[in-house]
Amino acid sequence: MTSNGNFAVSDPKYSCNGAIYGRNLNLASCYQVWRIMSSDGAMETYGQRGSGNWRAKLPFRYVSSDGLCAIDISHSTRATHDQMRPGDLKNIVRVLIDVCVRGTPNQGGIASNIGVHGNLAVRVVPYKPTVVCGAPGSGAPFVSCRDIVDEMPADGKKNVFGPKDDPETTVPIPFVLAPSQRCSLLLSGQGPAEKVKDTSDWYKIFAASAFLSLCSSLVTKYFTVHDPPISALVTFSFLCTPPNYLWQQFIEHKLPAYTTNKIEVDDGGKGVEVEKKLNIWNTMVKLLLEQTIIAAINVGAFLGFTKWFQGMPVEGCIQVIREVGDCTSCAAIW
């Protein structure tokens, strides 16, 4: 046990295991979901949902905005709850990502024996969502949808989902969860309701719902939680302005927008007149360069710098920059 302020906190036990927790996680996604975790220093009670009025109901899942990396918090079988500071939990997750995801080989992992009494565990795992979000602004408020995820069943017991008149059915479908009138979760089958029947557990549905709830907040989160601070924007502008200015001077010298033509004038020997004319070719070449190569460099530099400014390791920043060249990422940006 180690002392942490006025509370004793168990020493975390880290374990990386690709066979159990998955391999080839997206490092940038894992760092992104780590950043949205709370850094609060006040003690918090994490407890099994349905066993008490806990502030943080377990299992609890943080998921990256692209759904490729998830952080799962759970309790041990010997206790239903424990206490821990969210900021301490965030620090433990950072170490777990650095050791397992950033390590070689890249794999998921678990930090167990955490909390005041060592009854909590946190895992970093990959996730492949099969989710299609609707048009921006068409979803319910994120807080309302998050309430559903917090209150819904999430145990690993197998259930038979099917028609209500089937004797083997334990959960009749369609099944509706609606703690709030502003958001509801409809669980249905793919096909006629009277014929659909399948077996699953609530935890798998909970894991998918954790990402589904993000559909209602993707636009909001892009402009709030994940925005770089003003200090990062100002610093980047200060650093990038000189090289961009020098580039503009250089390219204008090599490919001037206006070229001159000498016009002979019979004015008694005073010389020639000079006519300036827009050079269409030079202008188009510069436009093409600015909107492709230079734009990619500037966007990559902006994303990489702001992520580094917010604490992401260099390897994660490099991966973010590489994604600028991904056509899928480009389409998402536009």
N, C-alpha and C positions, 0 to 999 in steps of 0.2 A: 504493500500500500504506500502511496505517496501523498504528501500533504498538498492541498490546493486551497489556500485561504483558510476558511473555517471548516472545510470539509475534507475527508479522506477520499481519494480517488484511486481506484485500482489501476495497476499498471497494465496498459493495453498489450495484448498478444496479437502480433501481426502474422498473417499467413497468406501467401499467394498460391493459388491453385487454379490453373487454367481449366483443368478437367471439371472442376466443380463450379467455378465462378465465371468461366468464359475466357476467351482469348481475343486478341486483336481489338482491344477497346480503342475508341477514338479519344486520343489524349486531350485534344482541344475541347471536346464535349464534356469530358470529365472535369476539367478545370473550370469550364463554364458553369456547370451545375454546382460545383464546390463554392464558387463565388456567391451564389444566391443564398447560401446557407446563412443562418443568423450568427452574428458574432457577439451576441448578448452575453454579458458576464453574470447575469442573475441566475440562481439555481432554478432548474425546470424539472418537473416530474414527468417522466415518460412511462406510460402504462398501457397494458393490454386493453384494447377497445372492448367495451361491454362489462369491464370489471371495476370501473370507477369513473369518477368525473375528472379525467386527466386532461391537462392542457395539451399534451402531445399524445395522440392515440396511436398505438402500435398494432400492426406494423405501419410504418410511415415511409413514404417513398418520395425522394427528390428526383426529378427527371430533367435532363437537359432539354432545351427548346427544340432540338432536332430529334429528340427521343432516342439517341444512340448510346447514352450512358445514364445509369440510374444509381442512386445511393439509397440503400435500404437500411432502416433502423428497426431492430427487433429486440425482444426481451428473451431471457433464458427460460428454460422449462422449470427452473426451480423457484422462480418468482414472477409475479405479474407486473411489477413496476420497479423503477429505480429513479434516482435523481442524478442530474448532471447539468453543467453549464453548457448552453448551446455553443458558446465560443470555444470551449474545450473540445466538444464534439467536432467542430469544424477543423480544429488543428489536427485532430487524430485522422480525419478524412484526408487532409492534405498529405500527411505522412503516408497513408495507405496508397494514395494515388502516386506519389513520388516513388514508393518502393515497388509497387506491383505493376501499375499501368505504364509508368515511365521507365521501368526497369526492363531487363532483357532476360527472358522473353516477356512481351507485353501480355499481361493476363490480369484477370480480376482477383479480388482477395477479400479478406475479412479481418476486422480488428475486434477481438472479443475481450471479455473481462474488463469492460469499461463501465463507468458509473460509480457512484459512491460505494456500492456493495458489489460491484463487478457483475451485475445482472443484465447488462446491455451489450449489444453487438451491432456493428455497422459493416455493411458490405458494399463494395463497388463492383457493379456488374454491367455487361453490355445489354442492350435491348434493341430489338428490331421491330418497331411499331408498324402495324398494318392499319394505319389511320389516315383518313382523308378528312381534312377540315373544310368547313363551308366557307362562304365568302366572308371577307373581313366585315365585322360589325353584325354578323348574323347570329352570333352565339349569345348565350346568357352571360351575366357577370361572373368573373372568375371566382370571386369569393363564394358565391352561391353554389357553384359547381364543385368547388373544393370541399364544401360542407358535406356533399354526398360522398366523396371519396373518404373523408374522415369518419363518417358514420356507417358506411356500408360494411357488411361482413367481409372478413379477409382471412379466414382460416383455411387450412389445407385439406379439410375433409372433403372427400369425393361426394358430389351430388349428381343426381340425374335431372337434367333440365328437359322438360317435355310437356305434352298436353296434360291438362289438369285432370282429365278422366282416366289417365294411364295409371295403373296401380303402382308402377315402379317409379313414377315421377316424385321427386322430393321437392323440386322447385318448379312450379308451373310457369310456363311462358305463354304469352308475353308477361314479363315481370317489370314493374316500375318502381324505381327508388326516387322519392321526391321530398327530401327534408325541407326544401324551400320551394315555394311556388314559382320562383324565378328561374329555376333550373331543375330538370329531372333527367334521370337515366333510364332508358328503355332497353331492356334485355329481351331480344327476340331471336328467332331462328331464321335461317336463310331458306325460305320455302313456306309452304302452307303450314299454318300453326298446328293443325291437327296431325301433321305428319312429322314434324321436327322433333328429334329426340337425340340428346347427346350427354356425355358425362364430362364433368370438369369440376374444378374446385373454385371457391370464392377468391382465393389469393390470385389466381391467374386473371380473373375478371377485374379484381382490384388493381393489379399491375397495369392492365390496359387502360383502366379508367383514370389512373393517375396521369397518363399522357393525354387522354381525351380531354381532361379538364383544362389542359393548356390551350386547346383550340379557341376557347373563349377569351384568351388573354395574350395570344401571340403578338398582336399589334401593340397592345398596351405595354407588354414586357419589353418589346424592342425599343420603345421610346422612354422607358423608365428604369427598370432594374438593371438592364445591360448597357445603358448609356455610359460612356466614359465621363469622368468628372470634367468640369470646366477647366480646371488646371491642366488636364491632359490635352485638351483642345488648344488652349493658349500656347502651351509649350511646343506642341507639334507645329502649330502655325509659325511660331518663332523660328523653329529649326528648319522647316521646309521652304520658307519664303526665299532665302538667299540662293539655294541651288536652283529653284524654279525660275528665279529672275535671271540667273546666269544662263540657264538653258534657253530662255526666251531670247536673250541677246545673241547667243550662239546661232540658233536656228534662223533668226531673222537675218543674220549676217550671211549665212550659207544659202538661204532661200528667201530672199527679200520679197515682201508682198507686192512692192511696186518696183518696176524696172524703168530705166530711163532710156529714151531714144533721142538722139541728137537730130535736130532739124536745121538744115542749112538755111541761113537767112541772108539775103542780099541787102545789107543795111549799111553799106559803106565801109565794111571791114571791121565792124564792132564784134563779130563772133557769131556764135550759134545759139539758138534757143534749145532748151531741154524740156522734153515732154515726159511726165510720169504716167505710167499705165499699169493697171492692176494685172499682175501675173497670175492667171488662173491656175496654171500647173503648180507653181510653188505654193499657192494658197491651199489647193486640194491635198498636196502631199503633207503639208503641215497639219491640216485638219485630220487627216488619216492617222498620222503619228500621235497627235494629242489624244484622240479618242480611242486608241488601241494600246500601244506600248506604254506611252507616258501615263495614261489613265490607270493602267494596271499597276505600274510602279507606285504611283501616288496612293491608290487605294490599298495596295498591299502594305506600303510603309505606314499608312494611317492605322490600319487594323493591327499590324504587328506592334507598333509603338504604343498604342492605347492599351492593348492587352498587357504588354510588358509593364506599362505605367501602373496598371491595376494589380500587379503582382504575379502575373502568369510567367512561368519559367520560359527561358529562351526556346527550348524545344517545342513547347506549346505554341509560342508565337510564330515559329517557323511553319508549323503545321497550318495555322490560320492563314498565313500568307500564301501557302501552296494552294489552299482551297479557293483563292481568288481566280486561279486558272481553271477551276472546275466549271464546266458548262452548266452543271446543275446549280452550283452556287450563284453563278452569274444570273441565271434565270430567276432564282429566288430573290436576288437583290432588285432586279427590275420589276 
